[in-house]
Amino acid sequence: DVAVLDVNLAGEFVYPLADRLRASDVPCVFVTGYDQQALDVRFAHFPVLQKPIHRQNLEPVLRACIKTRAQAMHGDAAPTAQRDGKSEAASA
């Protein structure tokens, strides 16, 4: 799961929801018309896309979030070759 959040909806900031999602280890992407420096510093590590967003900008950000979450959920201790379904012996 990945949450795509508009920073400001009808004058209400989305930060309380972002806090809950972060506490649940759900990756978030902010979409905003604001400058990135205007965002709450607690979320400085969240990816930010400027409005209007386009699919070619959104897709790689979502893929990166999904990959990062999958690695965190399954641990990142396995060598790359093993994660790819190949044994280290086969790649040597």
C-alpha positions as CSV (number, residue, x, y, z in Angstrom):
1,D,0.0,0.0,0.0
2,V,1.0,3.6,-0.7
3,A,-0.9,6.7,0.1
4,V,-1.0,9.7,-2.2
5,L,-2.0,12.7,-0.2
6,D,-3.0,16.2,-1.3
7,V,-1.4,18.4,1.4
8,N,-4.3,20.8,1.7
9,L,-7.9,19.8,1.0
10,A,-10.4,22.7,1.4
11,G,-8.2,24.5,3.9
12,E,-7.4,21.3,6.0
13,F,-3.9,20.0,6.1
14,V,-3.4,16.3,5.8
15,Y,-0.6,16.0,8.4
16,P,-2.7,14.2,11.0
17,L,-3.5,11.5,8.5
18,A,0.1,11.4,7.4
19,D,1.2,10.9,11.0
20,R,-1.1,7.9,11.4
21,L,0.0,6.4,8.1
22,R,3.7,6.8,9.0
23,A,3.0,5.2,12.4
24,S,1.6,2.2,10.5
25,D,4.6,2.1,8.1
26,V,2.5,3.0,5.1
27,P,4.6,5.0,2.7
28,C,3.2,8.4,1.6
29,V,3.6,10.7,-1.3
30,F,2.5,14.3,-1.0
31,V,0.9,16.1,-3.9
32,T,0.9,19.9,-3.6
33,G,0.9,23.3,-5.2
34,Y,3.1,24.5,-2.3
35,D,6.9,24.8,-2.5
36,Q,8.5,21.7,-0.8
37,Q,10.2,24.0,1.8
38,A,6.7,25.1,3.0
39,L,5.8,21.6,4.1
40,D,5.9,20.5,7.7
41,V,9.5,19.5,8.5
42,R,8.3,16.2,10.1
43,F,7.6,15.0,6.6
44,A,10.8,16.2,4.8
45,H,11.6,12.6,3.8
46,F,8.3,12.1,2.0
47,P,8.4,12.3,-1.8
48,V,6.6,15.4,-3.1
49,L,5.1,15.9,-6.5
50,Q,4.0,19.4,-7.7
51,K,0.6,19.9,-9.1
52,P,-0.4,19.3,-11.7
53,I,1.0,15.8,-11.6
54,H,1.5,13.6,-14.6
55,R,1.6,9.8,-14.9
56,Q,5.2,9.8,-16.0
57,N,6.1,11.6,-12.8
58,L,3.9,9.7,-10.4
59,E,4.6,6.1,-11.6
60,P,8.4,6.0,-10.7
61,V,7.7,7.5,-7.3
62,L,5.0,4.9,-6.6
63,R,7.2,2.1,-7.8
64,A,10.1,3.3,-5.5
65,C,7.7,3.5,-2.5
66,I,6.4,0.0,-3.2
67,K,9.9,-1.4,-3.6
68,T,11.1,0.2,-0.4
69,R,8.1,-1.0,1.6
70,A,8.5,-4.6,0.2
71,Q,12.2,-4.6,1.2
72,A,11.3,-3.3,4.7
73,M,8.6,-5.9,5.2
74,H,10.7,-8.8,4.0
75,G,14.0,-7.7,5.3
76,D,16.9,-6.6,3.1
77,A,19.5,-9.0,4.4
78,A,19.3,-11.4,1.4
79,P,21.9,-10.8,-1.4
80,T,20.5,-9.3,-4.5
81,A,21.0,-12.5,-6.5
82,Q,18.8,-14.4,-3.9
83,R,16.1,-11.8,-4.0
84,D,16.0,-12.1,-7.7
85,G,15.2,-15.8,-7.4
86,K,18.8,-17.0,-8.3
87,S,21.2,-18.7,-6.0
88,E,24.6,-17.1,-5.4
89,A,26.2,-20.3,-6.8
90,A,24.4,-19.9,-10.1
91,S,25.5,-16.3,-10.5
92,A,29.2,-17.1,-9.7
